[in-house]
Amino acid sequence: MYLCGYNGFIHFNPDKIEVDTIMPKIYVSGIEIHGKTVGVRDSVFGHVILDKSILITKKIDLSHEQNNFAIHLFHCIIKCPTKTNMLIG
């Protein structure tokens, strides 16, 4: 199969695609409340959400006033670094 990409043509055989069975570990890397990133010891509506890094926080309690939030997640698994491309944008 041939596809046209940004840097030219790409070719591959769909029958030779291997399904990766390794499940990556998922990490929480950040939290936003009402569109503002919450850092360690930041006060949101009078309450400190994080008393330590979110990477080592096991539980987060939010009040009803903090009902508009976003959680940032990431995973890190690189099986073959020479054949892995990462799209950053």
Rosetta silent file (secondary structure, phi, psi, omega in degrees, C-alpha in Angstrom):
SEQUENCE: MYLCGYNGFIHFNPDKIEVDTIMPKIYVSGIEIHGKTVGVRDSVFGHVILDKSILITKKIDLSHEQNNFAIHLFHCIIKCPTKTNMLIG
SCORE:     score description
SCORE:     0.000 S_00000001
   1 L     0.000  138.753  178.161    0.000    0.000    0.000 S_00000001
   2 E  -119.277  136.857  177.412    1.289    3.471   -0.841 S_00000001
   3 E  -129.550  149.597  177.400    0.241    6.691    0.848 S_00000001
   4 E   -99.115  122.580 -179.912    1.232   10.251    0.142 S_00000001
   5 E  -116.060 -175.846 -178.271    2.506   12.089    3.205 S_00000001
   6 L   -61.411  -37.175 -178.205    3.981   15.464    3.993 S_00000001
   7 L  -101.602   20.436  178.731    7.515   14.268    3.222 S_00000001
   8 E   119.212 -155.260 -177.381    6.640   12.141    0.183 S_00000001
   9 E   -88.805  148.229  176.269    5.344    8.619   -0.285 S_00000001
  10 E  -124.452  136.021  177.250    5.076    5.977    2.401 S_00000001
  11 E  -128.387  145.702  177.758    4.750    2.293    1.620 S_00000001
  12 L  -161.979  162.282  177.214    3.876   -0.672    3.808 S_00000001
  13 L  -106.201  112.304 -177.972    2.210   -4.060    3.679 S_00000001
  14 H   -58.222  -26.590  179.858   -0.949   -4.071    5.871 S_00000001
  15 H   -72.099  -15.496 -177.957   -0.626   -7.858    6.322 S_00000001
  16 H  -103.152    8.850  177.011    2.705   -7.368    8.099 S_00000001
  17 L   -74.371  128.108  179.224    1.484   -4.888   10.714 S_00000001
  18 L   -99.323  134.872  177.749    2.054   -6.297   14.204 S_00000001
  19 L   -83.976  127.558  179.337   -0.362   -5.485   16.986 S_00000001
  20 L   -81.140  122.556 -177.279    1.430   -4.307   20.112 S_00000001
  21 L   -97.559   -1.901  179.109    0.132   -6.213   23.137 S_00000001
  22 L   -80.972  121.463  178.777    2.074   -4.217   25.742 S_00000001
  23 L   -88.860  123.457 -178.892   -0.272   -1.933   27.644 S_00000001
  24 L   -73.449  151.167  173.894    1.443    1.310   28.625 S_00000001
  25 L   -79.000  133.407 -177.910    1.243    2.636   32.184 S_00000001
  26 E   -97.214  134.189  179.763   -0.834    5.821   32.250 S_00000001
  27 E  -118.648  144.420  171.370    0.345    8.787   34.325 S_00000001
  28 E   -89.715  121.820 -175.282   -1.528   11.905   35.420 S_00000001
  29 E  -109.441   -8.987 -179.554    0.742   14.822   34.533 S_00000001
  30 E  -175.370  163.779  176.211   -1.429   17.808   35.345 S_00000001
  31 E  -142.110  141.709  174.254   -4.788   19.167   36.357 S_00000001
  32 E  -120.995  140.499  173.865   -6.644   22.340   35.418 S_00000001
  33 E  -125.236  123.369 -175.870   -9.576   23.795   37.314 S_00000001
  34 L    53.168   40.696  174.699  -11.706   26.374   35.516 S_00000001
  35 L    80.321    4.617 -179.267   -9.042   26.600   32.790 S_00000001
  36 E  -115.534  130.373  178.613   -6.128   27.345   35.136 S_00000001
  37 E   -64.967  134.175 -179.528   -3.277   24.920   35.724 S_00000001
  38 L  -100.313  125.059  176.830   -3.030   23.844   39.354 S_00000001
  39 L  -106.117  176.882  178.891    0.445   23.597   40.856 S_00000001
  40 L   -61.409  130.404  179.211    1.700   22.322   44.174 S_00000001
  41 L    64.808   16.563  173.164    0.215   24.363   47.063 S_00000001
  42 L   -75.314  140.462  179.022   -1.893   26.525   44.714 S_00000001
  43 E   -97.554  129.301  177.551   -5.165   27.644   46.295 S_00000001
  44 E  -125.349  115.633 -175.339   -8.364   27.204   44.278 S_00000001
  45 L    53.244   39.219  176.724  -11.514   28.664   45.859 S_00000001
  46 L    81.265    4.617 -179.383   -9.686   28.695   49.186 S_00000001
  47 E  -122.007  134.616  174.346   -8.612   25.041   49.046 S_00000001
  48 E   -82.856  122.661 -176.208   -5.139   23.649   48.309 S_00000001
  49 L   -85.155  -44.868 -176.612   -5.598   20.836   45.780 S_00000001
  50 L  -118.218  121.978  174.630   -2.047   19.448   45.606 S_00000001
  51 L   -98.704   -4.624  175.207    0.288   19.280   48.588 S_00000001
  52 L  -151.387  175.029 -178.400    2.892   17.392   46.513 S_00000001
  53 L   -53.787  141.957  179.099    3.614   16.695   42.841 S_00000001
  54 H   -64.486  -23.970  179.205    0.664   15.293   40.929 S_00000001
  55 H   -66.126  -23.443  179.315    2.928   12.477   39.707 S_00000001
  56 H  -116.308    8.137  177.501    3.025   11.043   43.243 S_00000001
  57 L   -81.774  129.938 -178.320   -0.460   12.116   44.390 S_00000001
  58 L   -93.803  -24.877 -174.873   -2.789    9.153   44.962 S_00000001
  59 L  -148.433  139.650  176.551   -6.056   11.032   45.583 S_00000001
  60 L  -127.046  126.297  176.877   -7.498   14.445   44.731 S_00000001
  61 L  -105.254  128.312  178.673  -10.593   15.819   46.461 S_00000001
  62 L  -118.651  145.706  176.742  -12.563   18.542   44.688 S_00000001
  63 L   -87.574  174.209  179.192  -15.460   20.581   46.028 S_00000001
  64 H   -64.853  -23.691  177.571  -18.661   21.295   44.122 S_00000001
  65 H   -73.987  -17.511 -177.658  -17.173   24.695   43.167 S_00000001
  66 H  -104.218   42.825 -173.815  -14.339   22.906   41.373 S_00000001
  67 L   -87.468   -2.535  177.384  -16.613   21.017   38.979 S_00000001
  68 L  -111.259   98.067 -175.142  -15.000   22.300   35.765 S_00000001
  69 E  -140.765  158.620  175.678  -11.703   20.452   35.510 S_00000001
  70 E  -131.992  140.452  178.707   -9.373   18.772   33.038 S_00000001
  71 E  -114.288  129.796  179.095   -6.876   16.026   33.759 S_00000001
  72 E   -95.360  129.148 -178.319   -3.724   15.710   31.658 S_00000001
  73 E  -121.236  153.950  171.362   -2.545   12.163   30.988 S_00000001
  74 E  -151.673  160.990  172.969    0.492   10.659   29.317 S_00000001
  75 E  -135.298  154.635 -178.405    2.095    7.306   28.749 S_00000001
  76 L  -133.556  106.386  174.715    5.653    6.416   27.999 S_00000001
  77 L  -149.644  119.216  177.565    6.452    3.262   26.091 S_00000001
  78 L  -127.868  102.456 -175.922    8.987    3.067   23.321 S_00000001
  79 L   -74.481  -42.043 -178.613    9.457   -0.471   22.120 S_00000001
  80 L  -139.398   89.948 -173.521   11.840    0.321   19.276 S_00000001
  81 H   -55.602  -30.233 -177.967   13.137    3.930   19.436 S_00000001
  82 H   -74.111  -18.519 -179.139   14.695    3.822   15.966 S_00000001
  83 H  -112.822    8.582 -178.136   11.316    2.995   14.405 S_00000001
  84 L  -105.929  125.688  176.000    9.129    5.185   16.613 S_00000001
  85 L  -110.637  135.865  177.617    8.080    8.638   15.453 S_00000001
  86 L  -112.215  131.462  177.455    6.430   11.071   17.842 S_00000001
  87 L   -98.492  117.401 -179.981    4.150   13.817   16.629 S_00000001
  88 L  -112.711  126.691 -178.532    4.349   16.868   18.858 S_00000001
  89 L  -171.680    0.000    0.000    1.945   19.692   18.267 S_00000001
